[in-house]
Amino acid sequence: MSKIWKTTTMLAALAGLGLLGLNRAQADEVGQSTIYGDLTFVTQDMLNQAEHDGNNFLMTHGNYSQTRYYPNSQINAFNVQHLHPAWIFQTDVMESMETAPIVVNGVMYVTTSFDHVFALNARTGEQLWEYKHKLGPISVYCCGPNNRGVAVYENMVYLATLDAKLVALNAKTGKVVWQTELADPELGYSETMAPTVVNGKVLIGTNGGEYGIRGFVRAYDAKTGKLLWNFHTIPENSVGVWGTKDATGHDLHRDIAAEKAALAKLGDPYKRLGGGVWQNPAVDLKLNRIYFNVGNPSPDLDGSPRPGDNLYTDSLVSLDLDTGKYVCHYQYIPHDVWDLDAVSPAVLVDVKDNDGKIVPGVIHAGKTGYVYVNDRRDCHLIRFSEPMVPQENMFALPTHGIGTRMLPGANGGVEWSPMAVDPHLSLAYAINLHQPMHYSVAEAAYPAGKLWLGGAFKVIPGEPQWGNITAVDYDTGKIAWQVRTEQPMIGGVLATGGGLVFTGEGNGYFKAYDSKTGAELWRFQAGAGVNAPPSSYTVEGKQYIVVGAGGNTQLDYKRGNAIIAFTLY
């Protein structure tokens, strides 16, 4: 059930009172036909051409390259001040919202916490159908009951769930076509990421790096749910090369002799080493490869039970799309004991190498506060950006008791929040957190499916916290512009052909900035934290911007349940 708000005056009043999303009305009947086009079939060619599609928003990050760049310019820097709400849809879940709306031929798919899926009329916001996943008795998750969206392919919609299942729904009715269990949730496996579908394969990773799981990325048959291939993000030989520095040359203060002695005594820790994958893989159709970032080792802060580099944690990894076989990797932080892992999605762009030659690149933003630029062909690091946030004692070892003061804290830099790219400006846009923390270590045995941090990271009371939006030139690593925000930023970014960058804040503001200069051009108060990635689409010649306003569990921003679409007229 839901309510659609269409009156701007009433909307503004509700937003000002913080009451968005408190009332609901009876929804449309489940299973009614779609409004625009034939939604029962999304072709592979449509997905291949998604980056040029000015009508739809076919993937959670826009396209296989994950640039979050929407090419249309009807809404632009000259008229964005006239942007106003077209409609508001209120879900039946008042909780953290991280969904990236998918739009196909005038129909929108959004998700909520606890794995509800809604199909909406993208022009009016009216509900077409709802699917409520029946969660099993066991579901664990470190950072909120979130879901980041669905994937669409042919006549189905795909959802990954908190209780570690992959579900295929009929795109027209929302009915379950097939369902498969990805892993045992009692062991700490869960899913918050959206799947990616390509060439008949549903690609999915796993969460659970804080629970002593063994991470994976898998491909399932899109028609049947049959497992096609599996890649363990933790290899049986996880030791690596005993690296003593991070990607930027900082000393990691490792005691290699002690680690080697522990390895001889304990053996390789690969079975419980973590290595979850938080975000979708990027797909290079030309090279027939995928690229994704692997998260932290487990336990997070205590390195004593996990000697070695802990491959492939804190790494960029590339696999063959057809077979899932390893191609290459680059590890940014060997033997991470700071939870400064790689969780923001990989983005494929052409970049300049150090000789000025254009090469296929892959970039991502780290919790460290750097944007990393790698060569897509062999994964080697080309450059890293200027730091986007202050860095202090960044690789000082956690200690017992009150702990070691360090920043960025364990949330970043850049958390899971996806960047956006304007390829015409060679700029990547990232949102950052500044949260000084104390890091403490406390040895603990493997707890079998329960949180296994090996210590704690705690925000320091009384110290200022804030965020920023940063534009980085990925051809040089230089910061082009930066705007500070009053609260740490988490959610995501959208760039458009209209010269705009859209992103939201925990205080409820959704804003548009000039993509070249960072000048704020427009803002709207949504009444709840805007901590989800925006999308854009066009229906009947009218461009819309859409975003979820539901707040965030991880940073405890004000909860809500609104999907808000904006247009010019």
Secondary structure, DSSP 8 states (H G I E B T S, - for coil): -B-EE--HHHHHHHHHHT-TTS--B----TT---SSS-TT-B-HHHHHTGGG-SS-B-STTSSTT---EE---SS-TTTGGG-EEEEEEE-S--S------EEETTEEEEE-TTSEEEEEETTT--EEEEEE----S----SS-S-----EEEBTEEEEE-TTSEEEEEETTT--EEEEEE-S-GGGT-B--S--EEETTEEEEE-B-TTTT-B-EEEEEETTT--EEEEEESS-S---TT---B-TT--B----HHHHHHHHHHH---GGG-B----S--EEETTTTEEEEEE--BSSSS--TTS-S--TTTTEEEEEETTT--EEEEEESSTT-SS-----S--EEEEEE-TTS-EEEEEEEE-TTS-EEEEETTT--EEEE---SS--BSTT---BSTT-EEEBSBTTBSS-S---EEETTTTEEEEEEEE--EEEEE------SSS---SEEEEE-TTS--EEEEEEEETTT--EEEEEEESS---S-EEEETTTEEEEE-TTSEEEEEETTT--EEEEEE-SS---S--EEEEETTEEEEEEEE--BTTTTB----EEEEEE--
